[in-house]
Amino acid sequence: MFGAARLRFTFRNLLVVTQIAVSLLLLIGGGLFIRNLCNSQHAEPGFALDNALMASFDLGLANYNTARGKAFEEQLLERVRALPQVRAAALAEFVPLGGPRSVSPLYVEGEPIPERFDQDSLLSHNTVGLDYFKAIGIPLLRGRDFNERDTTSSPHVIIVNETLARRLAPDGNAVGKHLRMDSQGEALEVIGVARDIKYQELAEKPPFYAYRPLSQRYRSAMTLHVRTTTDPLAVINQVRAAVKALDPDLPLTNVETMQEHMRLPLAPAKLLALLSSAFGVLALLLAAIGLYGVMAYIVGNRTHEIGIRMALGAQTSGVLRLIVRQGMQLALAGVALGLIAAFALTRVLKSVLYGVGATDPLTFISVAVLLLAVALLARYIPARRATRVDPLVALRYE
């Protein structure tokens, strides 16, 4: 009979340890996503978000040929730049954190052609117009910007990001280097290095990225970027009017401020944080209720033992310390098991976290301390109640 009682007690201990470990794992997941959301709200994507707006159009769908399309784009920029609230305006094929992108093989002059292409041999690139870096707020770290002398009849040039610059030159000074996007294509001279930004998602590792001048590579589907001196919402109607004056039938799409544009990249983080927070709160409630119930049941079964100890002269504080210490040993075992599981499992979240590591110490420590506090209360309260029972009543308890 003693063996059977010991087995039941061992099973209950295992139940408590497992419950704490699972609760800790859920809470850590929720904590990581909450931290991720807070960091994302203050994210630094590498380009300026304030006083900026954008509007997209596709001249190809409106049956513009190349000559007519170039003329339209030049006239539109002239009209928008003339607006008193506009500080800079430029065109670009793709918008940062906007989804689509162009990817080509990376061929570095003087190096052998790669046998296969992977992330280390692929180049993402964007076609941009004059003043693009000023309009979007990306600093140029080395070299020069595109200018009017970069035409189809001049040597073709390119501006690379920091990550690609380090690939081309150990010191990051890649100006003067040459690369190609086609094994038989023209060599492109690097004339500048731009700061790394977030191109596809906030949690990404910066890829090899480059910018080519619109003056050397016409594109019909473009986005107009406008940097204003005032609230960009006050300029949207004037931008629409400038487009309408040139072509009343040309539709504008994705007309929004840069702040509004950032809502989409933040949406997954917000949704995950909301869901994981709900699960985290639920896990905490279940942990508190479950731990209290199981530990109260265990302490209740020890009422007879407590009565004997009290009848033999044991102090209430000593009995409390004994029961709480034994309970906290179970809690520490559960927390240790949960931390080991969390270290192993949360690494899969690395790709969707921004500004917080998958093993963020603050989250792990905070959740562990919280659960230990719950376990302490769940052990102390029923133990305190049991020590207040009359020893004679406790001795008759079965």
Disulfide bonds with the S-S distance in Angstrom:
none
